[in-house]
């Protein structure tokens, strides 16, 4: 039976070709950038504040050192300059002025600055031995900005590296998840196809079963209407099947005759002719006909029959048995 059901592809959900879960690496990337920038800004402000505190501490230390040298009775400008040169930071300029003179020339000036940050200049007034001094320190812009810049770049570099690594890991996981989901979709599609094919086979099986039942019912009806004994024999002539008409003609139930040689139902004088009929059907592969008498259950009765025999052929095993029909004939006696 032809069926078009197998050509129907079941509807199924197809996932988008875009990777699922891409929001995760995008969120990680966005969060990493925001956190890195925020952390770098706060760390830069903290580093700048610490640099300013360090500069203030350096200024106070220089002021104390200057005060100590100025209070010494035998301390001169040359001695003070040597002492301050050894401790002065390269990015800090120092200037000492006396407030007793009306001149703009400093008493001592140390340090050469490339980019002086004059807005961060610190001044401290000293009074030693009845004299007034002004100690001024000027920081270089690198002293205050470089730590903040370095800290900011370090945090940005570290945050970028961590963010990139986390984003890459998330992308790899998304790729693996996408491949797994794609494999699952393929398996589900194959399962739906297999289920559809199974459904088609079940429908075809049901149709074939109904057709077979109809064919068997038709065969039984035809056998019943024919009024003949219909039977099947194996390759050595033993009974495999006899129709219900056997009970009407021979007075014996068909089930009682199963696996018995059919020749035993033939009268002794006709058995050789029956065997010759089987051999002729086997040899010529056509229908053979013979008139003979069959034995009734009542030994006093003989049933004349016209028997027709055809061989059952199998493409693999050749002849596997015989099919016969027996209808009442004109010969016979009590």
Helices and strands as residue ranges (DSSP letters): G 5-7, H 22-71, H 77-87, E 92-98, E 108-110, G 118-120, E 122-128, E 131-139, H 141-226, E 229-234, E 239-242, H 245-250, G 254-257, G 262-265, G 268-270, H 271-284, E 288-295, E 302-314, E 318-328
